[in-house]
Amino acid sequence: MKALVVFAHQDAHSYNRARLETAVAALEGAGHEVAVSDLYAMGFEAAAGRGDFATLNEPDAYKFESEQGNAYKQGRFAAGLAAEQEKLARADFVLLQFPFWWFSLPAILKGWVDRVFVPGLAYASGARYDTGLLAGRRGMLSLTTASPEADFRGADCLHGDIDGLLHHINHGMLRYAGFDVLPPVIAWDVHDAGDAARKGYLEDLRTRLETIETAEPIAY
Amino acid sequence: MKALVVFAHQDAHSYNRARLETAVAALEGAGHEVAVSDLYAMGFEAAAGRGDFATLNEPDAYKFESEQGNAYKQGRFAAGLAAEQEKLARADFVLLQFPFWWFSLPAILKGWVDRVFVPGLAYASGARYDTGLLAGRRGMLSLTTASPEADFRGADCLHGDIDGLLHHINHGMLRYAGFDVLPPVIAWDVHDAGDAARKGYLEDLRTRLETIETAEPIAY
């Protein structure tokens, strides 16, 4: 498969970067062709806006949503953004690797979704969820938390159930665009878990990436 | 009260901007002191990182989370970011005005949370949710959607229940920091709703802002 790993951590020595390296090695080792979008290293612009477009249809009455609506089919996205969109278009499997900041994507990765999942590529009128334009592709979240698993499991847990918290990403972003969404792979409490647990979580990630072609997606 | 309105839309003539203007007029009309963070106009940086800090404690072994942990009490945040944090620290009421992009905050507003809700200001070890450091303040979401309300209400609706979709913001961000969270005020289907409905939604917003001191917060 053609795999795309989208990575959102800025530190050269972060545990998230170790997970990126583990993922790339595992995917390449299984014979997949791997592309990486290292968003911080690329200086990826997070904020959607006028800069998304190489040319505007209505420069004097600019409206973001109107301009975005047909820019993909008209080839009007700015070069750097268009390159990201083409990486997504080519990918059979997309892995998002990120720290779970404020129970969602870090802003730079949310911006990647805001700017790359555009009409005509990810969805269209009447083409969402089961019929999203990326139907048939597979997607998976790989995230790290700063709290232990017990804070995310069971009734009355501190933060709320992890599946519910991830729903706006798994269903609202990936499934909306048509992806079959594989269950997330999570490294819990990474600041305090200790080296042995962190290594175990890398092994979990490696193992999960061995079955991306056959694993059962989340049922919606 | 001291109110802070955080605004995340880039277009000069957007309906979101009309909502910003309505909110500011309503709050000022009720005698509140109003500050605005117009994130696009400010060129607010969305991506948390090294630029958040004026000085680093460990420049040779930089780790974002470690640097962020004590930067507030040590006064080490970069000037522009520190100014935003002080606006939050002064506010008794915070209104987030945004388009509901991909069932979450636009990246520039997520970045405001990532970079402004810092340890020592919004939370601390053992000081989260009921005991979050901003306890006693009130917060509210004001959002616009591109889909009709029926897609967000009831079993088997297209996108899923709106309260569930907003939970990672209302509970995971505002409540985490201690806010009493007022029910959201929502303008549905704003591209297709028509002028009369859009004006009605402005009136809803104005009305809701009349009761921010007395309205019952969401029960958690």
Interface residues (C-beta under 8 A of the other chain):
Chain A: H9 Q10 D11 A12 H13 S14 L39 Y40 F44 A46 A47 A48 G49 R50 A61 Y62 K63 F64 E65 W101 W102 F103 S104 L105 P106 A107 I108 K110 G111 V113 D114 F117 R128 Y129 A146 L158 H159 G160 G164 L165 H167 H168 I169 H171 G172 M173 Y176 H191
Chain B: H9 Q10 D11 A12 H13 S14 L39 Y40 F44 A46 A47 A48 G49 R50 A61 Y62 K63 F64 E65 W101 W102 F103 S104 L105 P106 A107 I108 K110 G111 V113 D114 F117 R128 Y129 A146 L158 H159 G160 G164 L165 H167 H168 I169 H171 G172 M173 Y176 H191
